Amino acid sequence: MGNPHAAMTGPMWMPTAPPTVTSVLAWHPQPIPVLPVLAVVLLLGYTAALLVLRRRGVAWPVGRTLMWVAGVASILFVTATGIDGYGMELFSIHMIQHMALNMLCPVFLVLGAPVTLLLRVLPAGHGRKGAVRRGLLLVLHSVPASVLTHPVVTFALFVMSLYGLYFTPLFDYLMGTWWGHNVMLIHFLLIGFLYFWGILGVDPSPRQAGRGLRSISGEVLPVLELAATTPFHAFFGVVVMMSTTLLVHFYATPMPGWNIMPLADQGVGGGIAWGFTEFPTLLVLGALVLKWQRSDARKTAAADRRAARVGDVDLDDYNSYLQGLAVRDESRG
């Protein structure tokens, strides 16, 4: 019996030997490497922007550059190696690719602050010179962008990337063609970027919180958003692990000689989906805590500068209040 996926439409490389550490991490030959090319383009574009800032004498945080490089490297790791090829044969390997593109790579890319970098690189001013920058700001402040980045919308899109894909025939349809497979991978990356972009708030965001959200915005809302998806990921992983039937039919026919049963491999994939959320969650929480600490430090420094110029207004008001109480007590006495 030959490769059960050999009939896939489009150019795809299919592994024939069972997966090993060496074969999974080896370079993956692809006639049209869509995701690897996209990763290289992202790296080159970011580098070109940094060179522009350097010529202008504008500093850019090294940490943001390292995060962007880590994001590009993580994309290449799951799309330019054997993970991409074996992901076409094993549900568990595919789930590694899915979780990385949806939850890990986007976090690194968001922490690279690409929108902030782009706004600093694009020329400002009136007329044609600043047209591109004004257009980008117009998009960021538009109503459609505000709706798309609303917490409810990003939450729904993020969760539906799991349930709407694997619990419907959509997965089998997309995996049946080369273009469908790549569209699905790009979808994972874009939805993850949109979700974590709103939570981390590193870049200027079109998100406009309503009255009910403004009271819990700032430090509380991002944590609530992050925590809201955790039960859904956990439930999805448990359902996949405990299922006694195959959820997707694409992996129903095992590769001959590999001695890997599809149902057992599906259980492993469910465990990966369940446990993979830990590291990205800790990474995002760490980034949020660091952001809050820096914000508090800036506020403290600004208050100290204001106190040095005009005195401590709050302390003066408090002292005046105490003096008023003392005068009142003396008058009563």
VOPAGU-2260 file (C-alpha; in pm, 1 decimal, decimal comma):
REM VOPAGU-2260
SITE   aa  ch    i         X         Y         Z
SITE  MET   A    0       0,0       0,0       0,0
SITE  GLY   A    1     142,8     339,8     -99,0
SITE  ASN   A    2     127,1     677,4      62,4
SITE  PRO   A    3    -236,9     749,4     147,8
SITE  HIS   A    4    -189,3    1118,4      77,2
SITE  ALA   A    5     -12,6    1084,5    -254,6
SITE  ALA   A    6    -324,4    1203,0    -432,6
SITE  MET   A    7    -299,1    1548,3    -275,0
SITE  THR   A    8    -332,7    1819,4    -534,9
SITE  GLY   A    9     -22,4    2034,0    -579,6
SITE  PRO   A   10     349,8    1996,6    -511,1
SITE  MET   A   11     413,1    1834,1    -172,4
SITE  TRP   A   12     705,2    1636,4     -33,5
SITE  MET   A   13     594,7    1325,1     154,6
SITE  PRO   A   14     820,3    1140,2     399,4
SITE  THR   A   15     856,8     766,4     350,6
SITE  ALA   A   16    1063,7     670,2     656,5
SITE  PRO   A   17     932,6     674,9    1014,5
SITE  PRO   A   18    1001,9     997,3    1201,3
SITE  THR   A   19    1323,8    1034,3    1399,1
SITE  VAL   A   20    1476,3    1335,1    1570,6
SITE  THR   A   21    1716,3    1377,7    1280,3
SITE  SER   A   22    1454,6    1345,4    1006,6
SITE  VAL   A   23    1204,9    1573,0    1182,9
SITE  LEU   A   24    1463,6    1849,0    1232,1
SITE  ALA   A   25    1620,2    1809,5     886,6
SITE  TRP   A   26    1562,7    2061,0     610,2
SITE  HIS   A   27    1230,7    2003,3     435,6
SITE  PRO   A   28    1246,6    2029,6      53,9
SITE  GLN   A   29     948,6    2221,3     -84,1
SITE  PRO   A   30     894,7    2318,0    -450,0
SITE  ILE   A   31     704,8    2631,1    -338,7
SITE  PRO   A   32     801,4    2711,7      24,5
SITE  VAL   A   33     530,7    2966,9     101,1
SITE  LEU   A   34     576,7    3001,2     477,2
SITE  PRO   A   35     960,0    2989,2     472,3
SITE  VAL   A   36     965,4    3259,6     204,9
SITE  LEU   A   37     721,7    3467,8     408,2
SITE  ALA   A   38     948,3    3432,8     712,7
SITE  VAL   A   39    1252,2    3547,7     515,7
SITE  VAL   A   40    1058,0    3845,2     377,9
SITE  LEU   A   41     956,5    3944,1     731,1
SITE  LEU   A   42    1318,0    3927,4     845,3
SITE  LEU   A   43    1450,0    4127,6     549,5
SITE  GLY   A   44    1178,9    4391,8     586,0
SITE  TYR   A   45    1249,6    4435,5     956,0
SITE  THR   A   46    1624,3    4459,1     887,9
SITE  ALA   A   47    1570,7    4721,9     618,5
SITE  ALA   A   48    1362,6    4930,3     861,0
SITE  LEU   A   49    1636,4    4906,7    1123,1
SITE  LEU   A   50    1892,6    5030,0     871,2
SITE  VAL   A   51    1673,2    5331,1     793,9
SITE  LEU   A   52    1651,0    5417,4    1163,9
SITE  ARG   A   53    2024,0    5373,6    1203,8
SITE  ARG   A   54    2096,5    5617,3     920,7
SITE  ARG   A   55    1869,4    5868,9    1093,6
SITE  GLY   A   56    2045,8    5815,7    1425,0
SITE  VAL   A   57    1731,3    5679,4    1591,2
SITE  ALA   A   58    1778,9    5406,5    1852,7
SITE  TRP   A   59    1567,9    5092,4    1853,7
SITE  PRO   A   60    1551,3    4847,2    2148,7
SITE  VAL   A   61    1768,0    4540,4    2097,6
SITE  GLY   A   62    1512,9    4328,5    2281,4
SITE  ARG   A   63    1245,8    4399,3    2020,7
SITE  THR   A   64    1483,1    4299,5    1742,6
SITE  LEU   A   65    1566,8    3973,2    1920,0
SITE  MET   A   66    1197,0    3896,4    1963,0
SITE  TRP   A   67    1134,1    3948,0    1592,2
SITE  VAL   A   68    1428,2    3724,3    1501,0
SITE  ALA   A   69    1293,6    3459,7    1740,0
SITE  GLY   A   70     952,5    3482,7    1572,8
SITE  VAL   A   71    1098,4    3436,9    1225,8
SITE  ALA   A   72    1320,1    3151,0    1345,4
SITE  SER   A   73    1024,2    2973,8    1505,8
SITE  ILE   A   74     825,4    3000,7    1181,4
SITE  LEU   A   75    1114,5    2848,7     988,0
SITE  PHE   A   76    1151,8    2576,7    1249,9
SITE  VAL   A   77     798,5    2443,4    1198,7
SITE  THR   A   78     761,8    2507,7     824,3
SITE  ALA   A   79    1106,7    2460,5     671,1
SITE  THR   A   80    1199,5    2138,0     850,9
SITE  GLY   A   81    1065,0    1784,5     852,9
SITE  ILE   A   82     788,7    1901,5    1087,2
SITE  ASP   A   83     604,1    2030,2     782,4
SITE  GLY   A   84     643,1    1703,1     591,8
SITE  TYR   A   85     563,2    1470,4     879,7
SITE  GLY   A   86     272,1    1693,8     971,4
SITE  MET   A   87     106,8    1566,7     656,1
SITE  GLU   A   88     125,0    1209,7     786,0
SITE  LEU   A   89      88,3    1235,6    1164,2
SITE  PHE   A   90    -173,9    1430,8    1353,0
SITE  SER   A   91      59,9    1478,6    1648,1
SITE  ILE   A   92     329,3    1647,1    1436,9
SITE  HIS   A   93      66,5    1862,4    1270,6
SITE  MET   A   94     -54,4    1974,1    1613,2
SITE  ILE   A   95     297,9    2087,7    1704,0
SITE  GLN   A   96     298,3    2297,2    1388,6
SITE  HIS   A   97     -48,0    2435,3    1461,6
SITE  MET   A   98      25,1    2530,9    1822,6
SITE  ALA   A   99     358,0    2693,6    1733,2
SITE  LEU   A  100     216,2    2902,8    1448,8
SITE  ASN   A  101     -92,5    2999,1    1647,3
SITE  MET   A  102      46,4    3059,9    1996,2
SITE  LEU   A  103     426,4    3091,2    1996,5
SITE  CYS   A  104     544,5    3255,3    1673,7
SITE  PRO   A  105     285,8    3537,7    1697,8
SITE  VAL   A  106     392,8    3626,8    2052,4
SITE  PHE   A  107     753,3    3677,0    1942,6
SITE  LEU   A  108     644,6    3877,2    1637,7
SITE  VAL   A  109     413,6    4102,5    1839,2
SITE  LEU   A  110     690,3    4172,2    2093,1
SITE  GLY   A  111     900,1    4290,9    1799,3
SITE  ALA   A  112     659,5    4590,5    1770,4
SITE  PRO   A  113     646,2    4591,3    1387,9
SITE  VAL   A  114     375,8    4858,3    1360,2
SITE  THR   A  115     569,2    5097,5    1583,5
SITE  LEU   A  116     880,5    5035,7    1376,6
SITE  LEU   A  117     690,7    5097,9    1053,7
SITE  LEU   A  118     544,2    5424,3    1182,1
SITE  ARG   A  119     889,8    5546,1    1279,1
SITE  VAL   A  120    1037,0    5455,7     941,6
SITE  LEU   A  121     765,1    5603,5     721,8
SITE  PRO   A  122     814,2    5974,8     652,0
SITE  ALA   A  123     568,8    6214,4     813,8
SITE  GLY   A  124     439,5    6540,8     676,0
SITE  HIS   A  125     176,2    6684,2     446,6
SITE  GLY   A  126     125,6    6601,5      81,4
SITE  ARG   A  127     256,0    6293,3     -92,4
SITE  LYS   A  128     555,7    6258,8     137,5
SITE  GLY   A  129     355,6    6141,6     435,3
SITE  ALA   A  130      68,0    5978,1     245,5
SITE  VAL   A  131     162,1    5620,3     333,1
SITE  ARG   A  132     201,7    5696,0     701,7
SITE  ARG   A  133    -128,1    5884,1     713,4
SITE  GLY   A  134    -295,8    5595,1     533,9
SITE  LEU   A  135    -164,9    5348,3     790,2
SITE  LEU   A  136    -287,3    5566,0    1077,7
SITE  LEU   A  137    -623,5    5598,6     905,2
SITE  VAL   A  138    -653,5    5220,2     890,7
SITE  LEU   A  139    -551,1    5183,6    1256,0
SITE  HIS   A  140    -820,0    5429,9    1365,8
SITE  SER   A  141   -1092,7    5301,2    1133,2
SITE  VAL   A  142   -1416,4    5144,2    1252,5
SITE  PRO   A  143   -1354,9    4806,5    1079,6
SITE  ALA   A  144   -1014,6    4779,9    1250,0
SITE  SER   A  145   -1172,4    4862,0    1585,6
SITE  VAL   A  146   -1431,8    4589,4    1536,1
SITE  LEU   A  147   -1174,6    4333,8    1419,0
SITE  THR   A  148    -949,9    4394,1    1719,8
SITE  HIS   A  149   -1229,4    4402,5    1977,5
SITE  PRO   A  150   -1163,6    4148,1    2256,3
SITE  VAL   A  151   -1482,8    3954,9    2182,5
SITE  VAL   A  152   -1399,1    3925,7    1812,1
SITE  THR   A  153   -1035,7    3822,1    1863,6
SITE  PHE   A  154   -1143,6    3570,6    2128,0
SITE  ALA   A  155   -1402,8    3416,5    1895,2
SITE  LEU   A  156   -1158,1    3395,3    1604,0
SITE  PHE   A  157    -888,6    3241,7    1822,5
SITE  VAL   A  158   -1114,5    2974,0    1969,9
SITE  MET   A  159   -1280,8    2892,8    1637,3
SITE  SER   A  160    -936,4    2817,0    1494,5
SITE  LEU   A  161    -961,6    2500,4    1702,2
SITE  TYR   A  162   -1326,2    2398,9    1713,6
SITE  GLY   A  163   -1431,5    2528,9    1374,7
SITE  LEU   A  164   -1146,8    2347,3    1204,0
SITE  TYR   A  165   -1116,9    2005,4    1365,6
SITE  PHE   A  166   -1481,3    1942,5    1450,7
SITE  THR   A  167   -1605,0    2015,7    1099,1
SITE  PRO   A  168   -1516,0    1878,9     752,2
SITE  LEU   A  169   -1312,1    2195,2     690,2
SITE  PHE   A  170    -983,3    2038,2     800,3
SITE  ASP   A  171   -1009,8    1745,1     560,0
SITE  TYR   A  172   -1100,8    1982,2     278,0
SITE  LEU   A  173    -804,8    2214,5     335,9
SITE  MET   A  174    -555,2    1933,8     386,6
SITE  GLY   A  175    -661,7    1778,4      58,4
SITE  THR   A  176    -481,1    2044,6    -147,6
SITE  TRP   A  177    -143,2    2212,1    -135,9
SITE  TRP   A  178    -293,0    2561,7    -137,6
SITE  GLY   A  179    -547,2    2470,9     129,7
SITE  HIS   A  180    -272,5    2346,0     359,1
SITE  ASN   A  181     -75,9    2670,8     323,4
SITE  VAL   A  182    -386,2    2886,3     365,5
SITE  MET   A  183    -456,0    2705,0     691,6
SITE  LEU   A  184    -101,4    2763,6     820,7
SITE  ILE   A  185    -114,0    3133,4     731,2
SITE  HIS   A  186    -453,1    3153,9     902,8
SITE  PHE   A  187    -302,2    3013,9    1224,4
SITE  LEU   A  188     -27,7    3275,9    1216,9
SITE  LEU   A  189    -253,6    3572,8    1138,7
SITE  ILE   A  190    -519,7    3487,1    1397,2
SITE  GLY   A  191    -255,1    3433,8    1663,0
SITE  PHE   A  192     -89,2    3765,3    1578,5
SITE  LEU   A  193    -420,6    3952,2    1593,7
SITE  TYR   A  194    -509,6    3792,9    1928,5
SITE  PHE   A  195    -179,7    3857,6    2105,6
SITE  TRP   A  196    -141,0    4201,3    1945,1
SITE  GLY   A  197    -448,3    4317,3    2133,3
SITE  ILE   A  198    -341,9    4155,1    2460,2
SITE  LEU   A  199      19,4    4272,9    2471,1
SITE  GLY   A  200     -51,1    4625,9    2348,1
SITE  VAL   A  201     307,5    4686,1    2235,9
SITE  ASP   A  202     203,3    4866,8    1917,2
SITE  PRO   A  203     -52,4    5144,5    1863,5
SITE  SER   A  204    -380,5    4954,6    1850,6
SITE  PRO   A  205    -716,0    5039,9    1694,5
SITE  ARG   A  206    -887,9    4876,9    1987,9
SITE  GLN   A  207   -1136,8    5112,8    2148,6
SITE  ALA   A  208   -1276,2    4974,8    2473,5
SITE  GLY   A  209   -1637,1    5050,0    2549,7
SITE  ARG   A  210   -1756,8    5201,9    2874,1
SITE  GLY   A  211   -1791,1    4863,9    3033,7
SITE  LEU   A  212   -1434,2    4771,7    2939,2
SITE  ARG   A  213   -1267,6    5099,4    3029,1
SITE  SER   A  214   -1321,4    5039,9    3397,9
SITE  ILE   A  215   -1128,0    4712,3    3381,0
SITE  SER   A  216    -879,6    4810,8    3111,9
SITE  GLY   A  217    -508,2    4853,9    3162,7
SITE  GLU   A  218    -364,2    4569,7    3365,4
SITE  VAL   A  219    -677,6    4361,0    3425,6
SITE  LEU   A  220    -833,4    4324,4    3081,3
SITE  PRO   A  221    -529,1    4162,8    2908,2
SITE  VAL   A  222    -507,0    3901,0    3183,7
SITE  LEU   A  223    -879,3    3828,4    3155,3
SITE  GLU   A  224    -848,7    3789,3    2779,2
SITE  LEU   A  225    -555,6    3553,4    2818,5
SITE  ALA   A  226    -729,8    3348,4    3085,9
SITE  ALA   A  227   -1054,9    3326,8    2888,3
SITE  THR   A  228    -908,5    3101,1    2618,9
SITE  THR   A  229    -731,9    2861,3    2857,5
SITE  PRO   A  230   -1039,0    2648,7    2944,3
SITE  PHE   A  231   -1129,3    2615,8    2576,7
SITE  HIS   A  232    -779,3    2494,5    2487,9
SITE  ALA   A  233    -779,5    2252,4    2779,8
SITE  PHE   A  234   -1123,5    2117,0    2690,3
SITE  PHE   A  235   -1022,9    2075,5    2326,4
SITE  GLY   A  236    -710,0    1883,6    2423,8
SITE  VAL   A  237    -899,2    1656,6    2662,0
SITE  VAL   A  238   -1169,4    1582,3    2404,1
SITE  VAL   A  239    -907,9    1491,9    2142,8
SITE  MET   A  240    -714,0    1275,7    2389,5
SITE  MET   A  241   -1020,1    1089,3    2515,9
SITE  SER   A  242   -1192,9    1044,8    2180,9
SITE  THR   A  243   -1249,7     684,6    2077,9
SITE  THR   A  244   -1295,9     776,5    1712,8
SITE  LEU   A  245   -1092,3     980,1    1468,1
SITE  LEU   A  246   -1195,2    1343,3    1454,9
SITE  VAL   A  247   -1039,7    1401,7    1112,9
SITE  HIS   A  248   -1025,9    1147,1     833,2
SITE  PHE   A  249    -713,1    1278,4     664,5
SITE  TYR   A  250    -495,6    1070,1     899,3
SITE  ALA   A  251    -720,8     763,7     897,7
SITE  THR   A  252    -485,3     549,6     685,9
SITE  PRO   A  253    -155,6     483,2     866,7
SITE  MET   A  254     173,3     477,1     681,5
SITE  PRO   A  255     280,7     113,9     618,7
SITE  GLY   A  256     569,5      -2,1     832,6
SITE  TRP   A  257     558,4     289,8    1074,6
SITE  ASN   A  258     365,2      99,1    1343,3
SITE  ILE   A  259     181,3     416,6    1447,2
SITE  MET   A  260    -192,1     379,8    1495,2
SITE  PRO   A  261    -393,8     687,9    1393,8
SITE  LEU   A  262    -610,9     687,2    1707,7
SITE  ALA   A  263    -312,2     663,3    1939,3
SITE  ASP   A  264    -136,2     936,6    1745,5
SITE  GLN   A  265    -449,0    1152,2    1774,4
SITE  GLY   A  266    -433,5    1107,7    2151,0
SITE  VAL   A  267     -75,0    1232,1    2151,4
SITE  GLY   A  268    -184,2    1531,5    1944,4
SITE  GLY   A  269    -452,8    1610,8    2200,5
SITE  GLY   A  270    -194,6    1602,1    2477,9
SITE  ILE   A  271      22,9    1843,3    2279,6
SITE  ALA   A  272    -270,6    2080,9    2232,6
SITE  TRP   A  273    -345,8    2062,7    2605,2
SITE  GLY   A  274       7,0    2116,3    2733,2
SITE  PHE   A  275     143,8    2355,3    2472,3
SITE  THR   A  276     -35,4    2657,6    2617,8
SITE  GLU   A  277     186,8    2675,1    2926,5
SITE  PHE   A  278     497,5    2835,3    2777,5
SITE  PRO   A  279     322,1    3097,5    2557,7
SITE  THR   A  280     101,4    3194,9    2853,0
SITE  LEU   A  281     401,1    3242,5    3082,1
SITE  LEU   A  282     580,5    3435,7    2808,7
SITE  VAL   A  283     288,0    3673,0    2762,3
SITE  LEU   A  284     239,3    3720,4    3137,2
SITE  GLY   A  285     609,3    3795,6    3178,3
SITE  ALA   A  286     593,8    4052,7    2898,9
SITE  LEU   A  287     286,7    4214,7    3056,3
SITE  VAL   A  288     449,8    4236,1    3399,7
SITE  LEU   A  289     761,0    4393,5    3248,5
SITE  LYS   A  290     543,8    4640,6    3058,2
SITE  TRP   A  291     356,3    4739,3    3375,1
SITE  GLN   A  292     680,7    4783,4    3568,8
SITE  ARG   A  293     819,7    5012,7    3301,7
SITE  SER   A  294     495,1    5209,9    3293,9
SITE  ASP   A  295     505,0    5257,1    3672,5
SITE  ALA   A  296     869,3    5363,3    3652,7
SITE  ARG   A  297     785,1    5624,8    3389,0
SITE  LYS   A  298     496,4    5758,5    3597,8
SITE  THR   A  299     715,1    5778,3    3906,6
SITE  ALA   A  300     989,5    5960,8    3716,3
SITE  ALA   A  301     734,6    6205,5    3572,2
SITE  ALA   A  302     592,1    6270,7    3920,1
SITE  ASP   A  303     940,9    6332,5    4057,9
SITE  ARG   A  304    1015,6    6582,0    3779,2
SITE  ARG   A  305     688,3    6760,8    3842,1
SITE  ALA   A  306     757,1    6774,8    4214,7
SITE  ALA   A  307    1101,6    6920,0    4147,2
SITE  ARG   A  308     948,0    7198,9    3937,5
SITE  VAL   A  309     634,6    7296,6    4129,3
SITE  GLY   A  310     657,3    7092,7    4446,5
SITE  ASP   A  311     460,9    6788,1    4553,3
SITE  VAL   A  312     103,9    6900,2    4493,3
SITE  ASP   A  313     -50,3    6594,6    4657,3
SITE  LEU   A  314     166,0    6633,6    4968,0
SITE  ASP   A  315      91,5    7006,6    4988,9
SITE  ASP   A  316    -280,6    6938,9    4963,8
SITE  TYR   A  317    -257,4    6674,7    5235,3
SITE  ASN   A  318     -63,8    6910,0    5465,3
SITE  SER   A  319    -319,8    7182,6    5404,7
SITE  TYR   A  320    -594,0    6936,4    5497,0
SITE  LEU   A  321    -417,3    6849,7    5822,6
SITE  GLN   A  322    -368,2    7217,4    5905,2
SITE  GLY   A  323    -736,7    7279,8    5845,7
SITE  LEU   A  324    -826,4    7002,6    6088,9
SITE  ALA   A  325    -590,1    7146,0    6348,6
SITE  VAL   A  326    -739,1    7495,2    6315,7
SITE  ARG   A  327   -1088,6    7353,0    6348,3
SITE  ASP   A  328    -997,4    7159,0    6661,3
SITE  GLU   A  329    -839,4    7469,1    6816,7
SITE  SER   A  330   -1146,7    7675,8    6745,6
SITE  ARG   A  331   -1370,1    7414,3    6905,7
SITE  GLY   A  332   -1142,4    7402,8    7209,7
